[in-house]
Amino acid sequence: MTDLQINASEALKLAALNESAKDFLLNNPQLFAVLLKAAKRYIGGENLQEAIQTAKKFNSAGLPTSLEFMGESISSTNEANEVTQEFLTLIEAIKKENITSIVSLDLSHIGLAVDKELALDNFKLIAQTAKQSEIDVIISAEGVERTDEIIHTFCKISPDFPNVGLTLQAYLYRTPKDLERILKETQGKIRVVKGAFATPIGHSIGRGDQLDDVYINTVETLLVNNRKCSIATHHDKIQDRVKRLLDKHQTPKTNYEFEMLLGIREDLLNDLKKEGYPCRKYIVYGKEWYLYMCNRIAENPDNIFQAIIDIVM
Ligand SMILES: Cc1cc2nc3c(=O)[nH]c(=O)nc-3n(C[C@H](O)[C@H](O)[C@H](O)COP(=O)(O)OP(=O)(O)OC[C@H]3O[C@@H](n4cnc5c(N)ncnc54)[C@H](O)[C@@H]3O)c2cc1C
């Protein structure tokens, strides 16, 4: 990225976290409608029904999905319970509509920031309902200040729920150690991502060759340990390196998949699918799209031009 792009990216991340800008947007129907046009590229809809239709579309094109009701850092018990109810309804809908999909969620969306026992109880309910319907649930990775609690919750729940998996962020220096524990104490799929959250200095590796190598090592450790994994990246060079690992270890197709976010480098996922690799489309839905959209644009500031096109055309 050029300096200008890096500055634009940082500005967008700050805009995403600006609560007064968000309130202004939500209370201004004209502005809301305009920005929603740009957000639609990245979201599967504003409600469950729309998300199910989007998932059906990708399923018909041969792509399983991962569905997430967007949001995080809920600050009240009532809200956490309402969100939990939404996830239960989502699981029912996946089953009823015969969608090939897993579910992803942030533990802070179902109460982790309020009380860890509340999040654990809510998550058990979701995991149990999903297990009965043979649906996997993957816990997302959040800011590093929550990593201990998220891994602890996963380790606690995993023995009873083989349908529950976890997302690991390759950029955290602590991840190789966490992975050792996870391999010993848990079952379920591990999704490997680079990591999206700003961290305090000394906690994470920046984008570049070193991070790419750590990412590859993390995936290789999972493959040699016969652990199901999702290679969740839009980085073509990493995907190519993973393909070589899959050959080297003769990994069965049931043990891995490439997973990418809706609206980003769709060409890459389609190519991987055509080459015969198992692939999955990650679809978020809901009203909390402002932060999500800003983050997707910030990751690649050229997306701002795409947003202008989406708004105008
Ligand atoms: C399925 C899935 C689940 C995720 N879950 C989490 C999670 O739980 N916690 C978390 O912290 N992060 C999560 N992420 C986000 C992840 O951490 C990265 O921030 C994000 O994937 C961008 O990193 P990258 O691996 O694609 O590589 P990068 O190094 O960021 O980008 C590599 C290349 O990919 C392309 N690219 C990347 N992003 C974009 C974009 N927005 N628009 C266009 N091109 C792009 C560009 O060509 C870029 O050069 C998830 C990502 C995926 C795919």
The ligand as a Tripos MOL2 file, in Angstrom:
@<TRIPOS>MOLECULE
LIG
   53    58     1     0     0
SMALL
NO_CHARGES

@<TRIPOS>ATOM
      1 C1        -13.9890  -16.4270    6.5180 C.3       1 LIG1
      2 C2        -13.2860  -15.3470    7.2780 C.ar      1 LIG1
      3 C3        -13.5290  -15.2080    8.6410 C.ar      1 LIG1
      4 C4        -12.8580  -14.2140    9.3610 C.ar      1 LIG1
      5 N1        -13.0340  -14.1420   10.7260 N.ar      1 LIG1
      6 C5        -12.2590  -13.2970   11.4420 C.ar      1 LIG1
      7 C6        -12.2850  -13.3040   12.8600 C.ar      1 LIG1
      8 O1        -13.0270  -14.0600   13.4880 O.2       1 LIG1
      9 N2        -11.4640  -12.4450   13.5210 N.ar      1 LIG1
     10 C7        -10.5870  -11.6030   12.8680 C.ar      1 LIG1
     11 O2         -9.8120  -10.8910   13.5090 O.2       1 LIG1
     12 N3        -10.5600  -11.5700   11.5110 N.ar      1 LIG1
     13 C8        -11.3620  -12.3940   10.7900 C.ar      1 LIG1
     14 N4        -11.3050  -12.3620    9.4180 N.ar      1 LIG1
     15 C9        -10.5760  -11.2540    8.7500 C.3       1 LIG1
     16 C10        -9.0950  -11.5610    8.6180 C.3       1 LIG1
     17 O3         -8.4640  -11.5420    9.8700 O.3       1 LIG1
     18 C11        -8.4020  -10.5210    7.7160 C.3       1 LIG1
     19 O4         -8.4810   -9.2660    8.2980 O.3       1 LIG1
     20 C12        -8.9940  -10.4390    6.3200 C.3       1 LIG1
     21 O5         -9.2750  -11.7130    5.8170 O.3       1 LIG1
     22 C13        -7.9590   -9.7850    5.3650 C.3       1 LIG1
     23 O6         -6.7600  -10.5010    5.4100 O.3       1 LIG1
     24 P1         -6.2840  -11.4820    4.2410 P.3       1 LIG1
     25 O7         -5.8910  -12.7770    4.8490 O.co2     1 LIG1
     26 O8         -7.2960  -11.5820    3.2030 O.co2     1 LIG1
     27 O9         -4.9110  -10.8520    3.7600 O.3       1 LIG1
     28 P2         -4.4180   -9.3750    3.5440 P.3       1 LIG1
     29 O10        -2.9390   -9.4240    3.7010 O.co2     1 LIG1
     30 O11        -5.1590   -8.3930    4.3560 O.co2     1 LIG1
     31 O12        -4.7530   -9.1510    2.0250 O.3       1 LIG1
     32 C14        -4.1370   -9.9800    1.0340 C.3       1 LIG1
     33 C15        -4.7690   -9.6710   -0.3000 C.3       1 LIG1
     34 O13        -6.1380  -10.0790   -0.2660 O.3       1 LIG1
     35 C16        -6.9430   -9.1460   -0.9650 C.3       1 LIG1
     36 N5         -7.8670   -8.5130   -0.0010 N.ar      1 LIG1
     37 C17        -7.8490   -8.6070    1.3370 C.ar      1 LIG1
     38 N6         -8.8810   -7.9190    1.8720 N.ar      1 LIG1
     39 C18        -9.5200   -7.3580    0.8380 C.ar      1 LIG1
     40 C19       -10.6660   -6.5090    0.7350 C.ar      1 LIG1
     41 N7        -11.3570   -6.0940    1.8060 N.pl3     1 LIG1
     42 N8        -11.0610   -6.1240   -0.4990 N.ar      1 LIG1
     43 C20       -10.3940   -6.5350   -1.6060 C.ar      1 LIG1
     44 N9         -9.3050   -7.3320   -1.5730 N.ar      1 LIG1
     45 C21        -8.8780   -7.7440   -0.3650 C.ar      1 LIG1
     46 C22        -6.0130   -8.1210   -1.5680 C.3       1 LIG1
     47 O14        -5.6660   -8.5880   -2.8530 O.3       1 LIG1
     48 C23        -4.8170   -8.1780   -0.6390 C.3       1 LIG1
     49 O15        -3.6190   -7.7680   -1.2600 O.3       1 LIG1
     50 C24       -11.9550  -13.3460    8.6830 C.ar      1 LIG1
     51 C25       -11.7170  -13.5080    7.3170 C.ar      1 LIG1
     52 C26       -12.3440  -14.4980    6.6180 C.ar      1 LIG1
     53 C27       -12.0390  -14.6690    5.1590 C.3       1 LIG1
@<TRIPOS>BOND
     1     1     2 1
     2     2     3 ar
     3     2    52 ar
     4     3     4 ar
     5     4     5 ar
     6     4    50 ar
     7     5     6 ar
     8     6     7 ar
     9     6    13 1
    10     7     8 2
    11     7     9 ar
    12     9    10 ar
    13    10    11 2
    14    10    12 ar
    15    12    13 ar
    16    13    14 ar
    17    14    15 1
    18    14    50 ar
    19    15    16 1
    20    16    17 1
    21    16    18 1
    22    18    19 1
    23    18    20 1
    24    20    21 1
    25    20    22 1
    26    22    23 1
    27    23    24 1
    28    24    25 2
    29    24    26 1
    30    24    27 1
    31    27    28 1
    32    28    29 2
    33    28    30 1
    34    28    31 1
    35    31    32 1
    36    32    33 1
    37    33    34 1
    38    33    48 1
    39    34    35 1
    40    35    36 1
    41    35    46 1
    42    36    37 ar
    43    36    45 ar
    44    37    38 ar
    45    38    39 ar
    46    39    40 ar
    47    39    45 ar
    48    40    41 1
    49    40    42 ar
    50    42    43 ar
    51    43    44 ar
    52    44    45 ar
    53    46    47 1
    54    46    48 1
    55    48    49 1
    56    50    51 ar
    57    51    52 ar
    58    52    53 1
@<TRIPOS>SUBSTRUCTURE
     1 LIG1         1 GROUP 0 **** ****
